[in-house]
Amino acid sequence: MLTAEDLHEQLSWYWEWRLGHLAVPLADRASAHFGDRTWTTALPEAADGLLALIDVAYGEWSAGVLSASPDRLGRAHQGPPGSSNERYPLWAVLLHINAEVIHHGAEVALLRDLYRTR
């Protein structure tokens, strides 16, 4: 027989997993393109920690994007190891990352709406 905890775990895992998929790549990309090039390796254990990481990462990302000169936006820039960022101008990489954040943010919103309507 399923318990309430089992039922909660199904949604909780996706909720905290999707937040991680939003928080960690944004934090990593902010560091790779605008910071000290260190990467996040450990996820916070709970959603509140992930939300805090998203806020920090978004702040770092925004500051970096706003500080980029036209010359820098036109040059290729190395991103995280193993990425193909060096083949594209920085502006194209930034548009891609913005789209990814919007995409994963929409997933979180959908899960949140689903959870609230049940």
N, C-alpha and C positions, 0 to 999 in steps of 0.2 A: 504494500500500500504506500502510495506517495504521501510524503509529509508536506506541511506548509513550507518548510525549509527547502525541500526538493523543488517545489513549484516556484518558489522565489529565486532559487539559484539559477534556473533557466534564464530568466530575464536579467538578473543581476550580472551574470557572466557576460552577456552581450552588452549590457549597458556600460560596464567597466571595461570591457575589452575594447568597444567602439571609442570610448573616451581616450583610451590609451592610443588607439590608432590615429586619433586627432592630435593628442598632446605631444607624443614622442617625436613623430616626424617634423612637426612644426618647430619644436625645440631644437632638434638636430639641425634642421635647415637654417634656422636663425643663427646657430653657432657656426655652421659651416660657411655661410655667406657673409655674416656680419660680426661674428664674435671671435672667440679664442680657439675655434675648431675642436672643442671637446664635445663628446657625444654622450647623450643620456643612455645609460645602460640598464637602469633598474626603474621599473614602474612603481609609482606609489601603490600601496596596497588597497586603498579605498577610493571611491569616486571623489571625495572631497579633496584628496591629494592630487588627483588628476585634474580637477577643475582649477586648482591653484597653479599647477604646471601649465595648463592652457593659458591662464592669464599672464603668467611670466613670459611664456614663449611668444604669445601674441604681442606683448609689449616690446620684446626684443626684435621681433620680426618687423613690426611697424616702424620702430625707430631706425632700423637698418634700411628699410625700403625708402623712407623719407630722406635719409642722408645720402642716398646714392646719386652721384652726379650723372649728367647725361653721358659723359665719356665712359664712366663705369658701367652704366646700363647697357652700353653698346658692345662692351668687351665680354668675351667668354670668361667664365669664372668656375674654378674647381669647386665642386660641392662635396658631399659625403663620399668616402672611399667607395669605389665601384660604381659610382653614378656616371651618367654620360653628360653631365652638366658642362664639361669643358668644350663640348661640340656646339654649344648654343650661346647666343648673347645672354647676358644676365637678365635682360627684360623678359625674354622668353621663358627662362627658368622661373622667374618670379610669377609670371602669369600661370604657369603650370602648377606651382605650389599653391597659389591662391585658389585655383580651381579644385585642387585636392582638399583643401581646408573646407571650402564650401560644400563639396560632395560629402565628406565625412561628417561635417556639421549637420547636414540634412539627414543623414542616417540617424544621428543622435536625436534630432528633433522628432523624427518619425517614431523611434522607439519610445521617446518620452510621451508623445501623444498617444501611442498605443497603450502604454502603461496606465495613463490617466483615464482612458475611456473604458477600461475594463473593471 
